Structures are given as C-alpha cells and as structure tokens.
Amino acid sequence: MLRLVPPAGIPVSVTDIFKIISARISSADKKTDFEETIKKITGAKCCWLVNSGRAANYLILKSLYELSGKAKNEVVIPAYTCFSVPASIAKAGLKIRLVDIEPNNLDYDYDKLSRCDFSKSLAILPVNLFGIVSDWNKLRMAVSDSGLYFVDDSAQTLGLSYNGVKCGSLGDVGFLSFGRGKNLTTYSGGAIVTSDDKIGDCIEKYMRELPSPNPLVELRILTEFLFYAIMMRPWLYRLPAVLPFLGLGKTVYDEGFAVESMTRLQKTIGTIISGNFQRIVQIRASNASRLAKGISNRGGYSIPGWNTGAAIPFIRLPILAKDESTRNLAVKRLFHIGIGASAMYPSAIDEIPSIKEALVNLTDDFSGARDVSRRLFTLPTHAYLTANDIDNIIACLRDIGK
Ligand SMILES: Cc1ncc(COP(=O)(O)O)c(C=O)c1O
C-alpha cells in the first residue's frame, strides 16, 4: 500500500502556506504577536521564543543555576523521556538524577521519588509525555521541603491543564516545544514561560546574549517547512519515511545543539497555525478516544493515562503491548497497512551509552522505564487519520492480540 499516515504531525493546508508566506513578506520588519498567543495558552506573564524546546530548557537551567548561587548542580528527570531533556542538562554543565516511572500511567514512581536524596538537586521536571499531565500534587508532596525549582516541561502537554492551572505554568518556570509533532508547530522552535520576576530577569539577560539567527537559517527553515507541509499528506508520506538520510522518527542523543532566538518566519508560522489550535486539539482528543475505546483491555494492550470518561488530546496515543515482540510486530503490521506507528524512545535514559558521566545515580532501579521502552508504541491522532484508518488499526491490533 502506498498510503502511509505519519506517526505524528500537524496538517498544514495550502491556504495556510500562502497565508504564512504573504504574512512573512508583508511583516518584514514588524513583530508578530506569537508571544501573546503563547502567554494566553499557558497563562504565563512572560514568554521568550527560541529555536527549540531543548534550547529553552538549557537557558532555564543556566538561569536557575545562577540564581541558586551555583550551590546545587543536579536536575531530577524521569528515566524514560525524550533524549533531548538530559542533553539540555549536560550541555548546561549540570548533572542528571534519574527517577523511575510507573508503566501504568507514565508518571513518576512516586514511592521511588520520595526516597531520593535531593541535597544537591537544583530542579525537577515532570514526566508529561504524550498529553498525560503529571500528578502535580504528588510531585510537590514527594519533594516537599527540598527547595527544588519546578521546571514545567510542557513540550508534549501544551493546551492541557492540571486542577485548572494551564500547562507551562505549573512550575516556577516552564518550556514548550513547537516541533513538528506537537500541538502547535513553528516547524522547529521552543518557548520559555514564567510569571516569576526574578527568574524572568535572569532569562532576559541570557536572551539578550543570544546570537540572532543567520538569514540563511530562515531560508533553510522555509524550504524544510514547505517539504514537511506537503509530504505529510498520507499519499506522499511513504517517500520521506523510507529515505534514510532524512532520519524521520530517529531518536539521537546530542548535546551539540544550537541555542538561538526564533526567526521571524517561525513566529509567523506559529501565529498562523495557532489559529487552528483548538481544532487541532479537539480532533486529537476525539481520534484518541475512538482508538482507545477499541483497543483498551483487549489482546493484552493497555493505554497509560486513559480512562473511558476522558477526552485527552494525546499528541500520540501511547499503547503498552504485553511484551516487546508483540510491540515490534504491531509496529511492523501497522506500517504494512499504511499506519505510521512509532516505538518511540529506544531505551531508558540510563542506557544511553554517552550519558553515563553526567548521571549521578546510575545504579538505581529503572525497571519501569526499561519496561516501557521495550513495550510502548504510539499511534497517530492527528487530522489525517480517517475513520477507516481507526477501524483498520483496531482490527489489526485485535488480530495480533488474539
Ligand atoms: C518531553 C520533551 N521535552 C523536551 C523536548 C525538546 O524539544 P525540542 O525537540 O523542540 O528541542 C521534547 C521534544 O520532543 C520533548 O518531547
């Protein structure tokens, strides 16, 4: 079959492409209001736009380290997450303390978290994967009196909330990613958000020191964005998916990323795409719940973070197969019937070979994270997924699980 639904992404219409190009040309020297949009979505007082989520996290950690008087240098993160989270910590010259996660809900294992030694810890990040918001009450209780800063990594939870507080604003400072598979995209990009004046002043100082992006960067982004917007259509996606040099879906650990401010083109993309934000989120919630209802509790599959009453806008729907071979078979068979499922991050963070030196608790038990890295796969939830695709996915997974 030629048709292939991408594992994640945001459909971009031809009209949006024209709007982006004409807005970029006509606003050559004007500011866009993308910062204001992000402040509204996160409820934060201040927002700074940068070239990626990892750059945002890096700048936050540098600022917090400076504000703490450089007394504490460890950052607590989940042992299963996007590889760029530990990369930002290592690039900032800080150490990584891993805490295991709970496979059933993809949140921290709060028992293990509450037993950690935080005497050298500067900050903690929630898990917040796929659209599942971490339990902030448990998080705060597990680390109470430790003086940690909370950094709300909302790369995958933008537009969601916890007890009425918007994601991005649940900690002292937060960051977002506008990568291609997120709830809002600028093709690549990120943001720092905070309502804390002290942290804000420090971040402002680092932002003033950032190099402006080279004009050629904008040209590169425009070319790649146009390619992405067109090739993401399921009738075309099989081509980029099989071109190895594009590296689509590959997870690599890389501390050598650039830290720059966001280009005007990316701000324009963000402004235009944010006009569709509510629709993007609603479609995801509806597709995810139709998939989840058909798959959950059958053939040994379970869906972390989902229950029948919930309408969660999963950016990808996470599924736990009963074992690794069933997971691998599911990804392979789904690809064959035209569905891009993803096995996500290839290992727990402690298993990344080049990371060992930056870890402070290598010998702890990360069995939950390892289990998830072997059994988890994700399904697309975006608007290119049709009702027919959903039926085919459910039938395929039930057949494997028989
Ligand atoms: C949980 C999480 N944190 C941080 C990041 C880093 O964002 P970026 O890819 O924009 O650097 C990502 C990226 O996918 C992520 O999923």
The ligand as an SDF file (V2000), in Angstrom:
LIG
                    3D

 16 16  0  0  0  0  0  0  0  0999 V2000
    9.1950   15.8740   26.7710 C   0  0  0  0  0  0  0  0  0  0  0  0
   10.0620   16.6950   25.8720 C   0  0  0  0  0  0  0  0  0  0  0  0
   10.8770   17.6170   26.4180 N   0  0  0  0  0  0  0  0  0  0  0  0
   11.6880   18.3690   25.6500 C   0  0  0  0  0  0  0  0  0  0  0  0
   11.7060   18.2670   24.2790 C   0  0  0  0  0  0  0  0  0  0  0  0
   12.6430   19.0980   23.4600 C   0  0  0  0  0  0  0  0  0  0  0  0
   12.0060   19.8470   22.4520 O   0  0  0  0  0  0  0  0  0  0  0  0
   12.7060   20.1270   21.0370 P   0  0  0  0  0  0  0  0  0  0  0  0
   12.6120   18.9050   20.2100 O   0  0  0  0  0  0  0  0  0  0  0  0
   11.8950   21.2650   20.4790 O   0  0  0  0  0  0  0  0  0  0  0  0
   14.1070   20.5250   21.3050 O   0  0  0  0  0  0  0  0  0  0  0  0
   10.8560   17.3570   23.6690 C   0  0  0  0  0  0  0  0  0  0  0  0
   10.8540   17.2010   22.2140 C   0  0  0  0  0  0  0  0  0  0  0  0
   10.2220   16.4560   21.5760 O   0  0  0  0  0  0  0  0  0  0  0  0
   10.0100   16.5390   24.4860 C   0  0  0  0  0  0  0  0  0  0  0  0
    9.1910   15.6500   23.9400 O   0  0  0  0  0  0  0  0  0  0  0  0
  1  2  1  0
  2  3  1  0
  2 15  2  0
  3  4  2  0
  4  5  1  0
  5  6  1  0
  5 12  2  0
  6  7  1  0
  7  8  1  0
  8  9  2  0
  8 10  1  0
  8 11  1  0
 12 13  1  0
 12 15  1  0
 13 14  2  0
 15 16  1  0
M  END
$$$$
